[in-house]
Amino acid sequence: MNNFVISVANSFSPSPAGRHKGDGPFPGEVFRDSLLIPALRSNESVTVDFDGTEACGSSFLDEAFGGLIRQGGFTEQALRKILHFRASRKSYEAKVWKYIHEAGLAS
Amino acid sequence: MKRLSDKRKNWLDLKCDQDQRRSEQLARQQRHPKNSKNSLRNTTVIVSIPAKLVAELETHRLKLLDVVHQMSRALQNPRTRVKLDFSKVERMFPGGTLMLLALVQLHVELYPGRIKASCPPGSLPAQLLRHFGFGEALGIPLQGNSPRHPDVINWEYLTDEWADGAKVSALLGKYRELINAELPDDLYAVLTEGITNVRHWAYPTNCDVPHSMRRWWMFSRYVEPPKGGLGNLFIAIYDIGVGIPETLSAKLKLTEKVVEVVEKVTGSHHLDKTLLAQAVDHKRSSTGQTNRGKGLPEMKEFIQNTEGGRLYIVSGHAQYSCVPAENYSGAQKCHIAFPGTLILWSLPLKEKDEHHE
């Protein structure tokens, strides 16, 4: 199984912030649409590596990952099979899956 | 008959001279009312800045708001200039200083060239105004006022229209290098949430704030520890937008709309307190969408996880305070409307954990 690794710090920004395209230079929407969705559609497995980034806020995380359900058309079940995380901050993975789950409930 | 003392006699002579000069001036004005020099001369109104610049305590905040009102009222007259007198300032705290300087900057933008400041040479206010880049606009000379005092150089100042994480990261990076203490892990997250909220909500399209001023301001100040202790980091974010209660008013329930109408008549403003508390406790958002409105609750959770930390949010007619060490969190009503929104964190720092280095 090929695993594609996205290093948020190296491929996007070590200091991402904001939700929508107009918020700032590196918001969640841009990360999702330009990096995350193309990777998820082209690979059997994708690992998002948060090491080297500042602690991302809820707006960034919710738009980037919750938006996979709302805008990207993914389901939580499908994402659970292909999306993985690498982060020294243990709370990250739980937070992201919470946003994905909430987006799934609301959709 | 009682004999006059020399002191009393001198005072009476001086008073007579003043009265005579005043009479002559009035007589001149009556003879030539249109050509009176006084009607053509610019006047300067001196506005005295209070001794303590504190925004999170209402008594001090009211004094700062009064300064802003005095400045605004004076500048309505096109022949009036304003001089901000900082000579009585004793203590400058991030929240109060930030709020005052942001509103001064707004007025400088609206009334260019009509506002100046006066500070004792070399004083902390003079150095701080130069340090923050306000010196040129307010007429504070560099000579003698270059920032050098530790209480000045440990302040940082940021402002922008965008939610640019790189600026916040650079600011936190300076403190990480400067101080031998650990910054709270989620500090970057809550600060960027604060500036993202400004971007999303503070300035609706139809608000009166000039486009160039639709921004956020951030101050941070590190207070060095006394011998043997750990320092404290104070950070404030301010915007001059419409305020949190106003942004939530678009989603009022019917009963709340009735309350809003009644409060506009009675001037009681209890609804602002309720709305602010619900926003921080994540019981509602401006959009009504469940995935939004997480920023303020995230800030509260952060301070609850930061030992000894404090959080203050002032907006509209309300202030929300969270002081976990005192087991207190809740909103209070403010008697005077606060322009915009101020969020202030007080963060005791802890020693770096050497095992993780």
Interface residues (C-beta under 8 A of the other chain):
Chain A: S13 P14 S15 P16 A17 G18 R19 G22 D23 G24 P25 F26 P27 E54 A55 C56 G57 S58 S59 F60 D62 G66 R70 R89 Y99 E102 A103 A106
Chain B: W162 A163 D164 G165 A166 V168 S169 L172 D185 D186 L187 Y188 A189 V190 T192 E193 I195 T196 R199 H200 Q289 T290 N291 K294 G295 E298
